[in-house]
Amino acid sequence: MTGVPLPYDQRTPGARRARDLIRQVLGTAPVRVWPTESPDAKFAELPDGRRVVVKWPEWRNDVESIRAEAWAHRRCREAGLRVPELVAAADDPTCLITEVLPGETLADRDPREPATRAGWAEAGAELRRLHEIRLPGFGPLRARAGTARGAAAAWCPYLDEARDRGVAWLVDRGFLDRSAGDRLVRCLTRAAPALAELTDGRLLHSDLSGGHVLVGPDGFGGIIDLGQAQVGDPRWDFARVLLWDGDPALDALLDGYGREVLPDEERHTVLPLYLFAYCCHHAVGHPNDEYIALLLERSRWRALL
């Protein structure tokens, strides 16, 4: 995501939706609107010069995730974390408006380059502070009346989903052969009881990537996009980094987080489980076969066989 305005037709349905929501919630019309990477969120510039992101229920976001993200922003800001300020959150119409933090993301930057590695390390220190927030329940964050908890009774809902439905879906549609699918289900079945013993649920970003880490001329700028926040095992966030940014980025993140939290054995056993569960969750039902195949390839599922 970038806060730099881009040429954009202000008459598109998405632009009109963003303008209408800002007008209804903030009582002012934006000067201009331009796209984010998601169809259910837009950048906007307000008359006072502030730049914001407005997000609404559609595509990946539903009413529950919008409410949960608003709660997560408030809680993280209370904890002194560098996340965007919550400008407004509304239930009617349901939307979320957050400030745009200055800086550029680490997306597509080599994490072995010194300045980029330093950005990842500072993100690791910030992530550790986020993980200090304890919450009841497990899985996707749900917020009600100023409190929040995970939607499930035990960890890890996405792994259970992959075992019970996701692998079969991938097999039925030809993305996995049946033999590999059977072996994956057995692997997930063996792993589930130990993971379900987790009792100390922590707030997770759950979608951490270089595209959600900001750096600027003065260094680390913050972590953005809490729209997939969960309650669970901090190692889930480590696994998510591997998806698009790879091992060098995780190494750099651990420079700041602390390497002692992830023994080599867990890196090679637990993280592949979480990475596959994440990819399976986002693959099932996706309309783009090429994207599904890419997710599956990046999931490192063969490491589980």
Sequence and secondary structure as in RCSB ss.txt:
>XXXX:A:sequence
MTGVPLPYDQRTPGARRARDLIRQVLGTAPVRVWPTESPDAKFAELPDGRRVVVKWPEWRNDVESIRAEAWAHRR
CREAGLRVPELVAAADDPTCLITEVLPGETLADRDPREPATRAGWAEAGAELRRLHEIRLPGFGPLRARAGTARG
AAAAWCPYLDEARDRGVAWLVDRGFLDRSAGDRLVRCLTRAAPALAELTDGRLLHSDLSGGHVLVGPDGFGGIID
LGQAQVGDPRWDFARVLLWDGDPALDALLDGYGREVLPDEERHTVLPLYLFAYCCHHAVGHPNDEYIALLLERSR
WRALL
>XXXX:A:secstr
   S     TTSHHHHHHHHHHHHHHSS  SEEEE SSTTEEEEE TTS EEEEE SBTTB HHHHHHHHHHHHH
HHHTT     EEEEEETTEEEEEE  SSEE TT  TTSHHHHHHHHHHHHHHHHHTT B SSEEEEEEETTEEEE
EESSS HHHHHIIIIIHHHHHHTTSS HHHHHHHHHHHHHHHHHHHT    EEE SS  GGGEEEETTEEEEE  
 TT EEE THHHHHHHHHHHHHHHHHHHHHHH GGGS HHHHHHHHHHHHHHHHHHHHTT S HHHHHHHHHHTT
GGGG 
